[in-house]
Amino acid sequence: MSNIPYLKRVMERGMHYGVTTMPIEDLFTIALAGHGTAKQRANALFYIQRWLRERQEGSILLATDADELVAAGFEESFAYRLVSLLELVRRLSVPAGEPYRIRSPRDAADLVMAEMQQLKHEQMRVLALDAKNQVVLNRVMYNGTVNSSVVRVAEMFRPAITRNAPAIIICHNHPSGDPEPSKEDIAFTEQMVLAGKTLEIELVDHLVIGAGRYVSLKEKLRW
């Protein structure tokens, strides 16, 4: 019996809910199933090669989403196949063991600082937490200039919504090495606190990462 209807259903779920919500077996199905004409595969290969040349850092590579790929010229089905594969890589690269629990701002900073303090560009991440404050997702949301005109508040809560997570922590870095929050950082945090109350998802903290240092906006603003 043909697997095409099953593959189509899996693809539609991924497109509708996002690959981060999919089980590993579905990620394998999308990543490995044959699809497309020879011309389509050749076009996809061309764009993949160009895309890899333009992205040197692993954190940027793994953070790429389907919309970005489609904008770069990928056909939609190939874009979703590739982000499914990247999601699979992310999951399989997480070491087995006890879930990482956040008990303090220091715990959250320790989780992200080693990588984020080295970046030469701004990056924003969301840590989605379960009811025990265990990290269920560490997701890069934005790369490049992170400011209020770029960041969509609703988008920051999506990882928690898709996982029914009750809380999130936001982390972003200052490439200058100075973690002192800007006025824009503070205004954005206040926006996120209000949005979280509306969505009933707690913003536990917003950390600004610098060179070996961090600032907890929860401690600074005391919301």
C-alpha positions in Angstrom: 0.0 0.0 0.0 1.3 3.5 -0.8 2.8 5.7 2.0 1.9 8.9 0.2 -1.3 9.6 2.1 0.5 9.0 5.4 3.4 11.2 4.3 1.0 13.9 3.3 -0.8 13.8 6.7 2.6 14.0 8.5 3.6 17.0 6.3 0.4 18.8 6.9 0.7 18.4 10.7 4.2 19.8 10.5 3.2 22.8 8.4 0.2 23.5 10.7 1.7 23.0 14.2 5.4 23.4 13.5 8.1 20.7 13.5 8.9 21.2 17.2 5.6 19.6 18.1 6.3 16.4 16.1 7.4 13.0 17.4 10.8 11.8 16.2 9.3 9.1 14.0 7.4 11.8 12.0 10.6 13.8 11.7 12.4 10.8 10.2 9.4 10.2 7.9 9.6 13.8 6.5 13.4 13.9 6.3 14.0 10.6 4.6 11.0 10.0 2.4 11.6 10.4 -1.3 9.7 13.3 -2.9 9.8 15.6 -5.9 11.0 15.5 -9.4 14.7 15.4 -10.4 14.5 19.1 -11.3 12.9 19.9 -7.9 15.7 18.0 -6.1 18.4 19.7 -8.1 16.9 23.1 -7.2 16.7 22.2 -3.6 20.4 21.1 -3.6 21.4 24.4 -5.2 19.6 26.4 -2.5 20.9 24.2 0.3 24.5 24.7 -0.9 24.1 28.4 -1.1 22.3 28.5 2.3 25.1 26.6 3.9 27.8 28.9 2.5 26.0 31.9 3.9 25.6 30.5 7.4 28.8 29.7 9.2 27.7 29.3 12.8 26.0 26.2 13.9 23.5 28.0 16.1 22.3 30.0 13.1 22.0 26.9 11.0 19.9 25.0 13.6 17.7 28.1 14.2 16.6 28.4 10.5 12.9 28.0 10.0 10.7 27.1 7.1 9.6 30.6 6.3 13.2 31.7 6.0 13.9 28.9 3.6 10.9 29.6 1.4 11.9 33.2 1.3 15.4 32.1 0.1 13.8 30.2 -2.8 13.1 26.7 -1.5 9.9 25.0 -2.5 7.7 24.7 0.6 7.7 20.9 0.8 11.5 20.8 0.7 11.7 23.6 3.3 9.6 21.7 5.7 11.6 18.5 5.0 14.9 20.4 5.9 13.6 22.0 9.1 12.3 18.6 10.2 15.8 17.2 9.7 17.3 20.1 11.7 14.8 19.6 14.5 15.8 15.9 14.5 19.5 17.0 14.9 18.6 19.3 17.7 16.8 16.6 19.6 19.4 13.9 19.1 22.2 16.3 20.2 20.6 16.8 23.7 22.5 14.5 26.2 20.4 11.9 28.0 19.8 12.4 31.7 17.7 14.3 34.1 15.9 17.4 32.7 17.7 20.7 33.4 15.9 22.5 36.2 15.9 26.2 36.7 16.1 27.2 40.3 17.6 30.6 39.9 18.7 33.2 37.3 22.2 31.7 37.5 20.9 28.3 36.4 19.4 29.8 33.3 22.5 31.8 32.6 24.7 28.8 33.0 22.6 26.9 30.4 23.1 29.5 27.6 26.1 31.7 28.4 28.8 29.5 27.1 27.4 29.8 23.6 25.7 33.1 23.6 28.5 35.2 25.0 30.7 34.2 22.1 28.3 35.4 19.4 29.2 38.5 17.4 25.6 39.2 16.6 22.5 39.5 18.8 20.4 36.4 19.5 17.2 35.8 21.4 16.2 32.5 22.9 13.2 31.1 24.7 13.5 28.5 27.4 10.1 26.8 27.9 9.6 25.4 31.3 7.3 22.7 32.7 5.4 22.8 36.0 8.6 21.8 37.8 10.7 24.5 36.2 12.5 21.9 34.0 13.6 23.1 30.6 11.5 21.4 27.9 12.8 23.5 25.0 15.8 25.8 24.4 14.9 27.5 21.2 16.6 30.3 19.2 13.9 32.7 18.1 15.9 35.6 16.5 19.3 36.2 15.1 20.7 39.5 14.1 19.5 42.9 15.5 17.1 42.2 18.3 14.8 45.1 18.9 11.2 45.9 19.5 10.6 46.5 15.8 11.7 43.0 14.9 10.6 40.9 17.8 7.0 39.8 17.8 5.7 39.3 21.3 3.1 36.6 20.3 5.9 34.6 18.6 7.9 34.5 21.8 5.1 32.6 23.5 4.5 30.1 20.7 7.0 27.5 21.9 5.2 27.4 25.3 1.8 27.3 23.7 2.6 24.3 21.4 4.0 22.4 24.4 1.4 23.4 27.0 4.3 24.8 29.0 3.2 27.2 31.9 6.3 29.4 31.9 9.2 30.8 29.8 12.5 32.5 30.3 13.8 34.8 27.6 17.6 35.1 27.1 19.3 37.6 24.7 22.9 38.7 24.4 24.7 41.9 24.0 27.7 41.4 21.6 29.5 44.3 23.2 29.9 42.2 26.3 28.1 44.6 28.6 24.9 43.1 29.8 23.4 46.3 31.2 19.8 46.4 29.8 18.8 49.1 27.4 15.6 51.1 27.7 14.3 49.0 24.8 15.1 45.8 26.7 13.1 47.1 29.7 10.2 48.2 27.6 10.1 44.9 25.8 10.2 43.0 29.0 7.3 44.9 30.5 5.3 44.1 27.3 6.1 40.4 27.7 5.0 40.4 31.3 1.6 41.8 30.4 1.3 39.4 27.4 2.2 36.5 29.6 -0.6 37.4 32.1 -3.1 37.6 29.3 -2.0 34.2 27.9 -1.6 32.7 31.4 2.0 31.8 30.7 4.4 33.2 33.2 7.5 35.1 32.2 9.9 33.8 34.8 12.8 36.0 33.8 14.5 37.9 31.0 18.3 37.5 31.1 20.7 39.8 29.2 23.9 37.9 28.5 27.3 39.6 28.4 30.9 38.5 28.5 30.9 36.2 31.5 28.2 38.2 33.1 24.4 38.5 33.0 21.6 40.7 34.2 18.3 39.3 35.5 15.5 41.7 34.6 13.3 40.0 37.0 15.6 41.0 39.8 16.0 44.5 38.3 12.3 45.2 37.7 10.8 43.0 40.4 7.5 42.2 38.6 
